[in-house]
Every structure is written in structure tokens, then in C-alpha cells.
Amino acid sequence: MYAPVRDCQKQILVADDMKFVIVAMKALIENIFGVSDKNVTYVRDGQQALDEITKNLQNSHFPGHRPFALLILDFNMPYLNGLQVVDKVKTLYWRSGESQPPFFMM
């Protein structure tokens, strides 16, 4: 059994185009794992996911910045699918010199 981590400061990105999956992931992350909603970014397509990841990475030099600790991606999304996002993310992180967060593909 997982113990809730109420003071978790990790940033998580969830990308899925189906609203019911976002709702289910929100319930899972907040209620079971105890991660606050303010630490999770929810997006509805691959391009939004890439935009949020890029923005998060560009802010990495600001004090108090918290990089994404986990990317949860749907395989089949509009604009960019999950594999395309991962491919672009690998390039972004490689160019920045930052360590790439793990990802979970649904």
C-alpha cells in the first residue's frame, strides 16, 4: 500500500485527450498518492504537453524552480502523439544539459 505524500513538491505533467482519463488521473494522483493539484499540470494534447515541458525547462534557471519529475503521456493524442512528444523532449533536454524526467506512456 502506498503512503500519501502530502508535502510532495514534485511537479508532474499529465497529457491525455480524453476528459474522463484526466479526471481519473486527477483522482488517483491527488487522493491515492496525495500529491497536491498545484503540483500537477494537466493538458489535452501533445502540442500543449510539449509547450508546457518547454516552458518548464526554460524556467529552470529561476530560483525555486521545480522541474517535472514525471511525465504521464497518452500514446494517441491530437497534434503530437506520445512518442513524438517523448522524441522531442529527449532533444530538448539533451540540448539544455538537464536530466530528462522519466515518462509513463498510457
PLY file of the C-alpha trace (Angstrom):
ply
format ascii 1.0
element vertex 106
property float x
property float y
property float z
element edge 105
property int vertex1
property int vertex2
end_header
0.00 0.00 0.00
1.21 3.49 -0.83
1.51 6.07 1.91
0.28 9.53 0.92
2.98 12.10 0.39
1.09 15.25 1.38
4.12 17.52 1.27
5.32 16.32 -2.15
6.90 19.18 -4.08
7.44 17.19 -7.28
5.95 18.53 -10.50
4.03 16.10 -12.69
2.68 16.56 -16.21
-0.36 14.54 -17.34
-1.30 14.66 -21.04
-4.42 12.94 -22.35
-7.11 13.99 -24.81
-9.94 12.15 -23.04
-11.59 14.10 -20.25
-12.54 11.01 -18.22
-8.90 9.89 -18.17
-7.81 13.31 -16.89
-10.49 13.12 -14.17
-9.38 9.59 -13.23
-5.70 10.56 -13.16
-6.52 13.61 -11.06
-8.35 11.43 -8.53
-5.53 8.88 -8.49
-2.74 11.42 -8.10
-4.48 13.59 -5.52
-6.45 11.08 -3.46
-4.30 7.97 -3.53
-0.81 9.43 -3.82
-1.64 12.66 -2.00
0.08 14.98 -4.48
-1.43 18.46 -4.43
-3.26 19.71 -7.52
-0.92 22.73 -7.64
1.96 20.36 -8.42
0.28 18.71 -11.40
-0.16 20.17 -14.88
-2.97 18.67 -16.98
-3.06 19.16 -20.77
-5.31 17.78 -23.51
-2.97 17.23 -26.48
0.62 16.55 -27.44
1.41 20.09 -28.54
0.21 21.53 -25.20
2.35 18.94 -23.42
5.41 19.94 -25.43
4.69 23.64 -24.80
4.42 23.09 -21.02
7.59 21.00 -20.94
9.46 23.63 -22.95
8.21 26.42 -20.67
9.16 24.42 -17.57
12.62 23.77 -18.98
13.15 27.44 -19.94
12.35 28.48 -16.35
14.97 26.12 -14.92
17.36 28.97 -14.09
14.87 30.79 -11.83
15.20 30.38 -8.04
12.64 27.99 -6.59
12.01 26.33 -9.95
10.77 22.76 -9.75
11.31 20.71 -12.89
8.91 17.99 -13.96
9.70 14.82 -12.03
7.37 12.64 -14.12
5.63 12.85 -17.49
2.46 10.80 -17.91
1.55 10.74 -21.59
-1.24 9.23 -23.65
0.04 7.34 -26.67
-2.69 8.58 -29.03
-3.31 12.35 -28.79
-4.09 15.11 -31.30
-1.33 17.17 -32.94
1.54 15.13 -31.49
1.23 11.58 -30.17
3.02 10.46 -27.02
6.00 9.00 -28.89
6.51 12.23 -30.84
6.41 14.21 -27.58
8.99 11.90 -25.99
11.24 12.17 -29.05
11.11 15.99 -28.95
11.54 16.04 -25.16
14.71 13.96 -25.42
16.16 16.52 -27.82
15.09 19.46 -25.64
16.66 18.02 -22.51
19.81 16.91 -24.32
20.33 20.44 -25.69
19.68 22.04 -22.29
22.01 19.74 -20.36
19.26 19.00 -17.82
18.41 15.43 -16.86
15.28 14.14 -18.55
12.38 13.13 -16.28
11.03 9.61 -16.53
7.85 9.13 -18.51
4.91 6.77 -18.35
3.07 6.07 -21.59
-0.61 5.10 -21.42
0 1
1 2
2 3
3 4
4 5
5 6
6 7
7 8
8 9
9 10
10 11
11 12
12 13
13 14
14 15
15 16
16 17
17 18
18 19
19 20
20 21
21 22
22 23
23 24
24 25
25 26
26 27
27 28
28 29
29 30
30 31
31 32
32 33
33 34
34 35
35 36
36 37
37 38
38 39
39 40
40 41
41 42
42 43
43 44
44 45
45 46
46 47
47 48
48 49
49 50
50 51
51 52
52 53
53 54
54 55
55 56
56 57
57 58
58 59
59 60
60 61
61 62
62 63
63 64
64 65
65 66
66 67
67 68
68 69
69 70
70 71
71 72
72 73
73 74
74 75
75 76
76 77
77 78
78 79
79 80
80 81
81 82
82 83
83 84
84 85
85 86
86 87
87 88
88 89
89 90
90 91
91 92
92 93
93 94
94 95
95 96
96 97
97 98
98 99
99 100
100 101
101 102
102 103
103 104
104 105
